[in-house]
């Protein structure tokens, strides 16, 4: 299993990326919450030579496929082929009210978004006329002056994030990998994510060979104080995500659908602190990992062995570089952590 870290603010991204590479991480990701997700990656790419750099995730539907195709191409060239473009749709309120962009059918729009970018990359690579016309996007103009300088690294890998079956099938069909939302469980991955991805791969006439399934999630480890604080943070995060109606299916699978409705009602009243008290130990165990540092690799194997190719995991502040290096190496060496294409297909068939 490959293990990745995360990057913070622009001014610390280069140092964090260099440190991550030094202790053996396989990649580093940036997210789009309160900062641009691409600028730190340029610094990270310059400060490293081996690790993957990528977004986990950038919001696709707030952008144009063409503008993002240029940005991704630049980072792929600048990083020497180490860039991965992770995309998510976000939810309607953020797209329409925060970004002031149109909202349609997000899965269908995301599918077309990825295909539009691929059309641009293909046009730049082989010189064919750009002629992409879809329901949401049309790109039919590409004068020679606007074609980027060629490079030998090919297009970046594209990964999509999702929770529901429809978006997950789209990821299986048009992407190179899938980000499991942090608000997920091993049972959800087995019973819903893998079968939906398998259906998408079947539609594309593709196998799982080279396809990534990336997990992250809630982890409480480190000193006793760090574990206590981590569990409290976990309860708040689970309550926050659980209040989102689009994610209700995960709760319903485990028999917690009524709680999801209650969390939604409380969130509309801004009763966030009260919401966290409703997350019991069974939910913490279902959604997260609570482990002493020495037990962490075994818990990762127990939770995600055979289900994921990559895990995103940041060490607690109490870890020394040597402790982080040992933990990273132990997770990378987990037996059976790599997913064989045949194993994924068999799992999908078993669940179906």
TORLOSE-122816 format. One record per residue (C-alpha): residue in one letter; chain; x, y, z. Coordinates in steps of 0.001 Angstrom, whole numbers, always signed. Each point is the difference from the previous one (the first is absolute). Layout:
! TORLOSE-122816
(node 'a' 'A' (X Y Z)) ...
This chain:
! TORLOSE-122816
(node 'x' 'A' (+0 +0 +0)) (node 'x' 'A' (+1270 +3445 -852)) (node 'x' 'A' (-250 +2681 +2675)) (node 'x' 'A' (-454 +3708 -599)) (node 'x' 'A' (+114 +3152 +2083)) (node 'x' 'A' (-1716 +3359 -230)) (node 'x' 'A' (+1297 +3515 -523)) (node 'x' 'A' (-1058 +3125 +1839)) (node 'x' 'A' (+282 +3667 -880)) (node 'x' 'A' (+1953 +1328 -2959)) (node 'x' 'A' (+2862 +1315 +2116)) (node 'x' 'A' (+732 -3405 +1600)) (node 'x' 'A' (-793 -2312 -2934)) (node 'x' 'A' (+3565 -352 -1288)) (node 'x' 'A' (+1393 -929 +3402)) (node 'x' 'A' (-2800 -2441 +741)) (node 'x' 'A' (+397 -1699 -3369)) (node 'x' 'A' (+3747 -341 +444)) (node 'x' 'A' (-466 -1447 +3491)) (node 'x' 'A' (-2621 -2462 -1279)) (node 'x' 'A' (+2328 -1244 -2727)) (node 'x' 'A' (+2873 -319 +2477)) (node 'x' 'A' (-1932 -2326 +2329)) (node 'x' 'A' (-1233 -2205 -2822)) (node 'x' 'A' (-3481 +1205 -938)) (node 'x' 'A' (-1154 -893 -3513)) (node 'x' 'A' (-1971 +3178 -670)) (node 'x' 'A' (-1405 +3243 +1346)) (node 'x' 'A' (-3437 +1521 -561)) (node 'x' 'A' (-1579 +3407 +336)) (node 'x' 'A' (-3688 +669 +526)) (node 'x' 'A' (-2225 +2869 -1026)) (node 'x' 'A' (-1629 +1336 +3148)) (node 'x' 'A' (+1265 +3471 +839)) (node 'x' 'A' (+2878 +345 -2473)) (node 'x' 'A' (+894 -633 -3610)) (node 'x' 'A' (+966 -3676 -367)) (node 'x' 'A' (+2434 +380 -2901)) (node 'x' 'A' (+2498 +2654 +1098)) (node 'x' 'A' (+1490 -2082 +2858)) (node 'x' 'A' (+558 -2878 -2411)) (node 'x' 'A' (+2336 +2046 -2184)) (node 'x' 'A' (+2187 +624 +3054)) (node 'x' 'A' (-301 -3645 +1081)) (node 'x' 'A' (+1039 -1242 -3435)) (node 'x' 'A' (+3048 +2260 +10)) (node 'x' 'A' (+1027 -1170 +3474)) (node 'x' 'A' (-236 -3729 -784)) (node 'x' 'A' (+1105 -2491 -2622)) (node 'x' 'A' (-1919 -3209 +707)) (node 'x' 'A' (-3387 +436 +1673)) (node 'x' 'A' (-3301 +400 -1824)) (node 'x' 'A' (-1526 +3460 +382)) (node 'x' 'A' (-3719 +449 -438)) (node 'x' 'A' (-3315 +1496 +1010)) (node 'x' 'A' (-2317 -1778 +2365)) (node 'x' 'A' (-2148 +1601 -1105)) (node 'x' 'A' (-427 +3059 -2232)) (node 'x' 'A' (-3569 +1070 -718)) (node 'x' 'A' (-700 -756 -3650)) (node 'x' 'A' (-3427 +1518 -505)) (node 'x' 'A' (+1139 +3456 +1073)) (node 'x' 'A' (+2398 +59 -2962)) (node 'x' 'A' (+166 -385 -3772)) (node 'x' 'A' (+1438 -3279 -1339)) (node 'x' 'A' (+2303 +1989 -2265)) (node 'x' 'A' (+1455 +2229 +2704)) (node 'x' 'A' (+596 -3035 +2207)) (node 'x' 'A' (+1525 -1935 -2905)) (node 'x' 'A' (+2648 +2732 -317)) (node 'x' 'A' (+747 +52 +3750)) (node 'x' 'A' (+259 -3785 +201)) (node 'x' 'A' (+2212 -147 -3086)) (node 'x' 'A' (+2343 +2619 +1476)) (node 'x' 'A' (+354 -1917 +3264)) (node 'x' 'A' (+501 -3299 -1833)) (node 'x' 'A' (+2813 +1515 -2066)) (node 'x' 'A' (+1576 +1885 +2919)) (node 'x' 'A' (-57 -3043 +2312)) (node 'x' 'A' (+1485 -2307 -2599)) (node 'x' 'A' (-3150 -2103 -264)) (node 'x' 'A' (-710 -279 +3729)) (node 'x' 'A' (-3286 +1926 +116)) (node 'x' 'A' (-3389 -1585 +687)) (node 'x' 'A' (-3182 +2021 -441)) (node 'x' 'A' (-2541 -890 +2653)) (node 'x' 'A' (-3444 +1503 -586)) (node 'x' 'A' (-3258 +215 +1889)) (node 'x' 'A' (-3350 +1518 -867)) (node 'x' 'A' (-791 +1694 +3340)) (node 'x' 'A' (-3670 +414 +937)) (node 'x' 'A' (-2585 +2273 -1583)) (node 'x' 'A' (+27 +2772 +2620)) (node 'x' 'A' (+3740 +574 -385)) (node 'x' 'A' (-29 -92 -3796)) (node 'x' 'A' (-2967 +2353 -381)) (node 'x' 'A' (+353 +2262 +3044)) (node 'x' 'A' (+3750 +78 +735)) (node 'x' 'A' (+1401 -313 -3528)) (node 'x' 'A' (-3059 +1357 -1865)) (node 'x' 'A' (+188 -2733 -2615)) (node 'x' 'A' (-2823 -2027 -1575)) (node 'x' 'A' (-1097 -3345 +1443)) (node 'x' 'A' (-1406 -2809 -2079)) (node 'x' 'A' (+306 -3754 +452)) (node 'x' 'A' (+3367 -171 +1776)) (node 'x' 'A' (+1015 -3521 -1010)) (node 'x' 'A' (-862 +526 -3666)) (node 'x' 'A' (+1700 +3397 +56)) (node 'x' 'A' (+3123 -1440 +1646)) (node 'x' 'A' (+189 -2760 -2592)) (node 'x' 'A' (-157 +2565 -2784)) (node 'x' 'A' (+2499 +2251 +1809)) (node 'x' 'A' (+2625 -2752 +31)) (node 'x' 'A' (-646 -941 -3617)) (node 'x' 'A' (+304 +3662 -1030)) (node 'x' 'A' (+3391 +309 +1695)) (node 'x' 'A' (+1171 -3211 -1629)) (node 'x' 'A' (-1094 +1365 -3372)) (node 'x' 'A' (+2153 +3093 +550)) (node 'x' 'A' (+3018 -2049 +1076)) (node 'x' 'A' (-372 -2287 -3012)) (node 'x' 'A' (-270 +2953 -2368)) (node 'x' 'A' (+3178 +1526 +1418)) (node 'x' 'A' (+1867 -3312 -162)) (node 'x' 'A' (-887 -1198 -3489)) (node 'x' 'A' (-1098 +3172 -1766)) (node 'x' 'A' (-3511 -1172 -818)) (node 'x' 'A' (-2617 +2759 -214)) (node 'x' 'A' (-1747 +674 +3281)) (node 'x' 'A' (-3637 -939 -480)) (node 'x' 'A' (-1604 -775 +3344)) (node 'x' 'A' (-3728 +733 +250)) (node 'x' 'A' (-2114 -1230 +2882)) (node 'x' 'A' (-3025 +913 +2041)) (node 'x' 'A' (+1928 +2207 +2430)) (node 'x' 'A' (+3247 +902 -1776)) (node 'x' 'A' (+1105 +743 -3541)) (node 'x' 'A' (+3656 +531 -974)) (node 'x' 'A' (+482 +460 -3721)) (node 'x' 'A' (+2668 +2713 -331)) (node 'x' 'A' (+3738 -614 +408)) (node 'x' 'A' (+2231 +2240 -2156)) (node 'x' 'A' (+3655 -1129 -115)) (node 'x' 'A' (+1136 +2954 +2112)) (node 'x' 'A' (-2015 -1334 +2933)) (node 'x' 'A' (+1373 -3557 -90)) (node 'x' 'A' (+2412 -603 +2924)) (node 'x' 'A' (+3610 -963 -515)) (node 'x' 'A' (+215 -3795 -411)) (node 'x' 'A' (+1455 -2164 +2769)) (node 'x' 'A' (+715 -3747 +222)) (node 'x' 'A' (-1992 -818 +3133)) (node 'x' 'A' (-3479 -505 -1422)) (node 'x' 'A' (-3206 +1247 +1611)) (node 'x' 'A' (-288 -38 +3791)) (node 'x' 'A' (-1892 -2725 +1792)) (node 'x' 'A' (-3558 +1044 +854)) (node 'x' 'A' (-1677 -1189 +3184)) (node 'x' 'A' (-3580 +748 +995)) (node 'x' 'A' (-1515 +195 +3455)) (node 'x' 'A' (-3478 -1125 +868)) (node 'x' 'A' (-2323 -1774 +2398)) (node 'x' 'A' (-3119 -1030 -1918)) (node 'x' 'A' (-266 -2744 -2584)) (node 'x' 'A' (-495 +2250 -3042)) (node 'x' 'A' (+3125 +2123 +498)) (node 'x' 'A' (+1983 -3102 +929)) (node 'x' 'A' (-1001 -1704 -3261)) (node 'x' 'A' (+1105 +3098 -1902)) (node 'x' 'A' (+3387 -192 +1725)) (node 'x' 'A' (+347 -3622 -1021)) (node 'x' 'A' (-853 +906 -3579)) (node 'x' 'A' (+2069 +3132 -725)) (node 'x' 'A' (+2606 +363 +2763)) (node 'x' 'A' (+3276 -1653 +989)) (node 'x' 'A' (-920 -290 +3647)) (node 'x' 'A' (-2537 +737 +2703)) (node 'x' 'A' (+161 +1907 +3269)) (node 'x' 'A' (-2172 -1543 +2676)) (node 'x' 'A' (-1557 +2798 +2037)) (node 'x' 'A' (+1172 +141 +3597)) (node 'x' 'A' (-3629 -597 +927)) (node 'x' 'A' (+149 -3651 -977)) (node 'x' 'A' (+455 -3413 +1586)) (node 'x' 'A' (+1586 -3273 -1110)) (node 'x' 'A' (-3491 -1457 -350)) (node 'x' 'A' (-1044 +2840 -2307)) (node 'x' 'A' (+3121 -527 -2132)) (node 'x' 'A' (-650 -3731 -300)) (node 'x' 'A' (-3744 +122 -602)) (node 'x' 'A' (-443 +3232 -1950)) (node 'x' 'A' (+3253 +1581 -1204)) (node 'x' 'A' (+1727 -2999 -1577)) (node 'x' 'A' (-3091 -1298 -1869)) (node 'x' 'A' (-716 +3505 -1369)) (node 'x' 'A' (+3616 +435 -1107)) (node 'x' 'A' (-84 -3444 -1591)) (node 'x' 'A' (-3087 +956 -1998)) (node 'x' 'A' (+1714 +3163 -1206)) (node 'x' 'A' (+3102 -1920 -1039)) (node 'x' 'A' (-2211 -2479 -1874)) (node 'x' 'A' (-1711 +2831 -1889)) (node 'x' 'A' (+3395 +1346 -1020)) (node 'x' 'A' (+1227 -3447 -1037)) (node 'x' 'A' (+2807 +343 +2522)) (node 'x' 'A' (+1417 -2033 +2866)) (node 'x' 'A' (+1150 +1150 +3424)) (node 'x' 'A' (+3622 -308 -1069)) (node 'x' 'A' (+1675 +3248 +1049)) (node 'x' 'A' (-3197 +1417 +1510)) (node 'x' 'A' (+478 +1573 +3446)) (node 'x' 'A' (-2411 -107 +2920)) (node 'x' 'A' (+1113 +2630 +2499)) (node 'x' 'A' (-1177 +42 +3599)) (node 'x' 'A' (+626 +2414 +2810)) (node 'x' 'A' (-2329 +595 +2828)) (node 'x' 'A' (-39 +745 +3653)) (node 'x' 'A' (+2989 -1180 +2045)) (node 'x' 'A' (+789 +575 +3672)) (node 'x' 'A' (+3516 -1071 +1002)) (node 'x' 'A' (+3053 +1305 +1823)) (node 'x' 'A' (+164 +834 +3687)) (node 'x' 'A' (-2962 -586 +2307)) (node 'x' 'A' (-844 +3694 -221)) (node 'x' 'A' (+195 -54 -3806)) (node 'x' 'A' (-2259 -3053 -160)) (node 'x' 'A' (-2567 +1639 +2294)) (node 'x' 'A' (+40 +3183 -2066)) (node 'x' 'A' (-147 -2038 -3208)) (node 'x' 'A' (-3102 -1886 +1096)) (node 'x' 'A' (-1752 +3247 +922)) (node 'x' 'A' (+911 +1468 -3388)) (node 'x' 'A' (-1205 -3197 -1660)) (node 'x' 'A' (-3440 +252 +1645)) (node 'x' 'A' (-396 +3569 -1257)) (node 'x' 'A' (+1087 -895 -3534)) (node 'x' 'A' (-2253 -3054 -202)) (node 'x' 'A' (-2930 +2090 +1239)) (node 'x' 'A' (+742 +2722 -2572)) (node 'x' 'A' (+138 -2396 -2949)) (node 'x' 'A' (-2904 -2030 +1349)) (node 'x' 'A' (-2206 +3080 -139)) (node 'x' 'A' (+396 +177 -3806)) (node 'x' 'A' (-3022 -1621 -1674)) (node 'x' 'A' (+2107 -1104 -2984)) (node 'x' 'A' (+2001 -2271 +2310)) (node 'x' 'A' (-3027 -1495 +1773)) (node 'x' 'A' (+389 -3326 -1809)) (node 'x' 'A' (+3152 -835 +1969)) (node 'x' 'A' (-1875 +411 +3272)) (node 'x' 'A' (-2996 -1939 -1278)) (node 'x' 'A' (+2192 -2948 -966)) (node 'x' 'A' (+1004 -281 +3659)) (node 'x' 'A' (-3488 +608 +1392)) (node 'x' 'A' (+646 +3615 +1020)) (node 'x' 'A' (-2332 +1718 -2456)) (node 'x' 'A' (-2172 +1574 +2707)) (node 'x' 'A' (+3085 +1513 +1590)) (node 'x' 'A' (+917 +1529 -3351)) (node 'x' 'A' (-3346 +1772 -156)) (node 'x' 'A' (+482 +1249 +3556)) (node 'x' 'A' (+3483 +1311 -804)) (node 'x' 'A' (-1354 +1830 -3046)) (node 'x' 'A' (-2701 +1680 +2113)) (node 'x' 'A' (+2521 +1040 +2669)) (node 'x' 'A' (+2417 +1377 -2597)) (node 'x' 'A' (-2702 +2313 -1328)) (node 'x' 'A' (-293 +1357 +3545)) (node 'x' 'A' (+3806 +452 +282)) (node 'x' 'A' (+98 -2428 +2955)) (node 'x' 'A' (+3382 -1400 -1000)) (node 'x' 'A' (+1327 -779 +3487)) (node 'x' 'A' (-3123 -1978 +826)) (node 'x' 'A' (+325 -1990 -3221)) (node 'x' 'A' (+3404 -1399 +1016)) (node 'x' 'A' (-1464 -1479 +3203)) (node 'x' 'A' (-2256 -2239 -2115)) (node 'x' 'A' (+2963 -1835 -1549)) (node 'x' 'A' (+517 -3077 +2181)) (node 'x' 'A' (+2975 -2360 +245)) (node 'x' 'A' (-1467 -2421 -2557)) (node 'x' 'A' (-78 +2787 -2604)) (node 'x' 'A' (+3541 +1083 +866)) (node 'x' 'A' (+1123 -3598 -512)) (node 'x' 'A' (-1892 -310 -3306)) (node 'x' 'A' (+1370 +3199 -1539)) (node 'x' 'A' (+3445 +357 +1550)) (node 'x' 'A' (+3121 -1574 +1410)) (node 'x' 'A' (+933 +467 +3642)) (node 'x' 'A' (+3367 -1586 +735)) (node 'x' 'A' (+3211 +364 +1917)) (node 'x' 'A' (+2907 +721 -2360)) (node 'x' 'A' (+1352 -3558 +164)) (node 'x' 'A' (-3424 -1394 -925)) (node 'x' 'A' (-705 +2380 -2878)) (node 'x' 'A' (+1368 -2074 -2940)) (node 'x' 'A' (-1934 -3074 +1154)) (node 'x' 'A' (-3197 +2032 +296)) (node 'x' 'A' (+511 +1393 -3509)) (node 'x' 'A' (+443 -3551 -1301)) (node 'x' 'A' (-3111 -1166 +1838)) (node 'x' 'A' (-2080 +2876 -1312)) (node 'x' 'A' (+1198 +467 -3582)) (node 'x' 'A' (+1988 -3111 -932)) (node 'x' 'A' (-1172 -1154 -3418)) (node 'x' 'A' (-2202 +3059 -458)) (node 'x' 'A' (+2387 +2855 -800)) (node 'x' 'A' (+3198 +680 -1899)) (node 'x' 'A' (+873 +3253 +1801)) (node 'x' 'A' (-715 +1511 +3407)) (node 'x' 'A' (+362 +3633 +1014)) (node 'x' 'A' (+1285 +231 +3549)) (node 'x' 'A' (+1713 +2870 +1782)) (node 'x' 'A' (+2039 -737 +3142)) (node 'x' 'A' (-891 +1654 +3312)) (node 'x' 'A' (+2200 +2868 +1129)) (node 'x' 'A' (+1666 -2171 +2666)) (node 'x' 'A' (+1527 -2346 -2613)) (node 'x' 'A' (+3726 +398 -587)) (node 'x' 'A' (+1286 -307 -3581)) (node 'x' 'A' (+1303 -3485 +799)) (node 'x' 'A' (-3361 -1034 +1443)) (node 'x' 'A' (-1763 +1311 -3100)) (node 'x' 'A' (+2477 -1792 -2263)) (node 'x' 'A' (-544 -3291 +1836)) (node 'x' 'A' (-3795 +347 -139)) (node 'x' 'A' (+53 +855 -3713)) (node 'x' 'A' (+2217 -2992 -770)) (node 'x' 'A' (-2189 -2330 +2062)) (node 'x' 'A' (-3148 +1049 -1855)) (node 'x' 'A' (+1713 -284 -3379)) (node 'x' 'A' (+1066 -3540 +881)) (node 'x' 'A' (-3446 -1223 +1018)) (node 'x' 'A' (-627 -3422 -1575)) (node 'x' 'A' (-2890 -176 -2384)) (node 'x' 'A' (-532 +3737 -37)) (node 'x' 'A' (+393 +311 -3749)) (node 'x' 'A' (-3224 -659 -1858)) (node 'x' 'A' (+302 -2426 -2879)) (node 'x' 'A' (-2419 +720 -2863)) (node 'x' 'A' (-1374 -3528 +256)) (node 'x' 'A' (-616 +400 +3709)) (node 'x' 'A' (-2017 +3145 -565)) (node 'x' 'A' (-2078 -1636 -2695)) (node 'x' 'A' (-623 -3007 +2236)) (node 'x' 'A' (-1051 +2244 +2873)) (node 'x' 'A' (-2407 +1897 -2238)) (node 'x' 'A' (-1485 -3251 -1277)) (node 'x' 'A' (-346 -1374 +3523)) (node 'x' 'A' (-1862 +3063 +1250)) (node 'x' 'A' (-2218 +131 -3102)) 
